[in-house]
Amino acid sequence: MPGRWETCENSRSHFTIIVFHLSFNCNTVKCPHRVCRTQEEYEVAGVSPMVSLRVPEDHLLEIDQRVGLDGMRNRSDVIREAVRRYLASPLLSMGERIDVDLGPDLTARMRDFCRLRGESAASVLRQAAREHIAKATLEGATVDQVLSMRMDELRARFDDDSNAL
């Protein structure tokens, strides 16, 4: 059963309620009529594997754009894949998550590199960031040292010239 889609509108927001099965057990959720006037009430005994979500319209449009890609036949497939990827990703410790658009050429290179090395794109990007910061810091320190030495030479020369009189 792919899922049931119902749209609710009120004066403040527009959202869609999505109900989909996560297993072959055919249980459903009892939903009160207050949630949406078009929604029917279902009663089934036992624990249900179904989930009900309120998704903003702009997110639904993005979900719809992914239907048909990578073998995803409907919205439920897209949502299941997103949940699977989310659960497969490691828990973030104290770090901040940053999204980077690599562009098509760098994306292809990154994919090939990761396949060859058996590394994740995240670990490759973390290492690249560490190396870039270290290199920029060393270059910056070197430039600062050169400027400082040059300024010291100029001060010494100026002091020598002023002491000559």
C-alpha positions in Angstrom: 0.0 0.0 0.0 1.8 3.1 -1.2 0.2 5.7 1.1 -2.7 8.1 1.5 -2.4 11.8 0.9 -4.8 14.3 2.2 -4.6 18.1 2.2 -5.7 20.2 5.1 -6.2 23.9 4.8 -7.0 26.4 7.5 -6.6 30.2 7.7 -3.0 30.0 8.9 -1.2 27.1 7.2 -1.4 24.7 4.3 -0.1 21.2 4.9 -0.5 17.6 3.8 -0.9 14.6 6.1 1.0 11.6 4.8 0.3 8.1 6.1 2.5 5.2 4.9 3.3 1.7 5.9 6.7 0.8 7.1 6.0 -3.0 7.0 3.6 -5.5 5.6 1.5 -5.5 8.8 -1.8 -4.0 7.7 -2.6 -1.9 10.8 -3.7 1.7 10.6 -3.8 4.7 12.9 -6.9 6.2 14.5 -7.0 9.8 13.5 -9.5 12.2 15.1 -11.8 14.2 12.8 -10.5 17.5 14.2 -7.2 17.1 12.4 -8.7 17.5 9.0 -12.3 17.6 7.8 -11.6 15.3 4.8 -9.8 12.7 6.9 -11.6 9.5 7.8 -11.4 7.7 11.1 -9.9 4.3 11.2 -10.0 1.9 14.1 -7.7 -1.2 14.3 -6.5 -3.0 17.4 -2.8 -3.3 18.1 0.3 -1.3 17.5 0.5 0.4 14.2 3.7 0.7 12.0 2.1 3.7 10.2 3.4 7.2 10.7 1.5 10.4 10.1 3.4 13.5 9.1 2.5 17.1 8.5 4.6 18.3 5.6 4.6 21.9 4.4 3.7 22.5 0.8 7.1 23.6 -0.3 8.7 20.4 1.0 6.0 18.4 -0.8 7.0 20.1 -4.0 10.6 19.1 -3.4 9.5 15.5 -2.6 7.4 15.4 -5.8 10.5 16.5 -7.8 12.4 13.4 -6.6 9.6 10.9 -7.6 10.9 9.0 -10.5 14.6 9.5 -9.7 16.7 6.6 -8.5 13.9 4.1 -8.8 11.5 6.0 -6.4 8.0 5.4 -7.7 6.0 7.7 -5.3 6.3 10.1 -2.4 6.4 7.2 0.1 9.5 5.8 -1.5 11.2 9.2 -1.3 10.3 9.6 2.3 11.4 6.0 3.2 14.7 6.6 1.5 15.2 9.9 3.3 14.5 8.2 6.7 16.8 5.3 5.8 19.7 7.7 4.9 19.1 9.8 8.0 19.2 6.7 10.3 22.3 5.4 8.5 24.2 8.6 9.0 26.4 8.8 12.1 25.2 10.9 15.1 26.8 14.3 15.1 28.9 14.9 18.1 29.7 18.5 18.7 30.4 19.5 15.1 28.4 21.7 12.9 26.8 20.4 9.7 27.5 22.4 6.5 26.0 21.6 3.1 28.4 22.2 0.2 27.3 22.3 -3.5 30.3 20.7 -5.2 29.0 21.2 -8.7 28.7 18.4 -11.3 32.5 18.0 -12.2 33.7 17.9 -8.6 30.8 15.6 -7.6 31.8 13.1 -10.2 35.5 13.3 -9.1 34.5 12.9 -5.5 32.3 9.9 -6.2 35.1 8.2 -8.2 37.7 9.0 -5.5 35.5 7.7 -2.7 34.9 4.5 -4.6 38.6 3.9 -5.3 39.7 4.7 -1.7 36.7 3.2 0.1 36.2 6.5 2.1 33.1 8.5 2.6 32.7 11.9 1.1 32.3 13.4 4.5 35.7 12.1 5.7 37.4 13.3 2.5 35.9 16.8 2.9 36.9 16.9 6.6 40.5 16.0 5.8 40.6 18.5 3.0 39.3 21.2 5.3 42.0 20.3 7.9 44.8 20.4 5.4 43.5 23.7 3.8 43.3 25.4 7.2 46.7 24.1 8.2 48.3 25.3 4.9 46.6 28.7 5.1 47.6 29.1 8.7 51.3 28.2 7.9 51.3 30.5 4.9 49.7 33.2 6.9 52.3 32.7 9.7 55.1 32.8 7.2 53.8 36.0 5.6 53.4 37.6 9.0 57.0 36.5 10.0 58.4 38.0 6.7 56.6 41.2 7.2 57.6 41.4 10.8 61.3 40.8 10.0 61.2 43.4 7.2 59.6 46.0 9.6 62.3 45.2 12.2 65.0 45.8 9.5 63.4 49.1 8.4 63.2 50.2 12.1 66.8 49.2 12.7 67.9 51.1 9.6 65.9 54.1 10.5 67.3 54.0 14.1 70.9 53.7 12.7 70.3 56.7 10.4 68.9 58.9 13.2 71.8 58.0 15.5 74.4 59.0 12.9 73.7 62.7 13.5 
